[in-house]
Amino acid sequence: MTLSNVFEIIVLISFFIIIYTFILYPIFVYILAKLIKRPIITKTDELKKIAVVIAAYNEEDTIEEAIQSILKSGYPLDKVTIYVGLDGSTDSTYNILQELQKKNNNIVIYKFERGGKNRTLNKLMEKIKEDFVFFLDADLRVQPNTFQHLVSILQAENVAGVMIPVKIVNEGTSDSGGTGEKIYQKFDAFIRNNESLIYSTANSLGTLFGIRREALSPIPNDRVCDDLYRVFHIISLRKRFIFDTKFSVTEVRTKSLNKELNRRIRLVSGGISTLMTVKKILSPSYGLMSIFVISHKLLRWLTPVFMIIFLLSLFFIETDSFLYYPLLYFNLIVYGFAFLGWIFEKLNINFLPFKVMLFFVSMNIGFLLGIFRFLRKKQNSLWDRNKLDDEIKNLNLN
């Protein structure tokens, strides 16, 4: 067997994995959800006391509206306690919260030294007494009646967690980051929803999500993603984490290609660290859930590796191989469209196919840099948007 033959086999395997991850697996869970459906029987007879938790670092521009959206959500205020942990904030976030606290005695503020989001959340968990705990970022806005519905889901049999989709309102005019993210989230929501109908979603979203307090566990270290750890931990308990689409949460922070790139770096670095922490869920003993985790998360993170294989194979596969020209055209189309998408974006020209391809390539660059960051064991939860932007500009993950 020649070197060319070896690379032909590697390319075919890689191609099948990509087709499976992005096409066959979504079809598989859709069909399975039609055959095996475990509906959620909600309970609306009692409104439990809830805790809403926000870990914030320099959120003076977003924190007040986030708090107001909770207060105006329609859930009885005597049953809501808002816990805000400040992770070493240096702006006016604390002053804004103090003014809100004067008018609302259900707001509790804790000032911590800078230690990262995970440590802040762990410290807040020690203060909470409520049975249902909801996690919210400062750039998210809660819609009316959301908590009532989510509490009813959390009271269903064998359900320990619930999340809702995000509605992006500031995606920008022509930037591929906002457009690509909206399309990607619709695609991912389709998968999450079907996984939940079968048993449980295998992916987090970083939006508003709620957990039964008995299913909470301290976040093990600074490198894991806090929201994904919650999902994987609940799966490890053989409980359900439901993705529900009746309500959504609004995200107001502006999207851009650069911001989406650095977000992917953090998510993949933290995601792999999280999976290594709860790696027992990959065991066949977890049945379909192990398949969901591998297909929805692990294989998707490895997509850039397969893309590199496709590119490098052009130098090893003989030109008379049946794969050479399909590989050549594939790479030309993918990277050519992405390059044209970058040019069109600079010229403020809106052409959706180029936008989508630019987002896809950028996303996989983020995945690849996230893998490098994981291998270098860099901290994930202690982060600053400005510093991360500098990392991307310099392609330096220190």
ZIURQUI-V750143 format. One line per field, one symbol per residue. phi: phi as a letter, one per 40 degrees, with the letter a starting at -180 (. if undefined). psi: psi as a letter, one per 30 degrees, with the letter a starting at -180 (. if undefined). A space follows every 50 residues. Layout:
# ZIURQUI-V750143
phi: ???
psi: ???
This chain:
# ZIURQUI-V750143
phi: .ccccccccccccccccccccbbccdcdcccccccbbbccccbbcacccb bbbbcbbfbccbcccccccccccgcdccbbbbbbbccgdbbcdccccccc cccbccbbbbbbcdahccccccccdcccbccbbbbacccbbccdgccdcc cccccccgcbaabbcbbcbbcgcbcccccccccccccccdcdccdcccaa cbbcbgbcabbcdcccbdccaccccccccccccccccgbcbccbbcbbbc bbcccaccccccccdcccdccccccccbcccccdccfcccccccccbdcc ccdcccccdccccccbcccccccccdcccdcccccccccccccccccfbc bddcdcccccccccccdcccccccccfccbccabccccccccccfbcc
psi: kleeeefeeeeeeeeeeeeeefeeeeeefeeefeejkilkjlkgfkjlkl kkkkkkjihfffeeeeeeeefgffkkffgkkjjkkjihkgageeeeeeee effjggkkkkklljfleeeeeeeefffkflfkkkkklfgkkklkgeeeee eeefflkgkflklllkjkfhflefkfeeeeeeeeeeeeeeeeeeeeeedk lgklfgaklkkkefgkkkkfafflkeeeeeeeeeeffhlkjkjkgellkk kfkkkleeeeefeeeeeeeeeeeeefehffffkffgbeeeeeeeeedeee ffefeeeeeeefffffkkfgkffeeeeeeeeeeefeeeeeeeeeeeghkj jeeeeeeeeeeeefeeeeeeeeeefghkkefjlkeeeeeeeeefhjg.
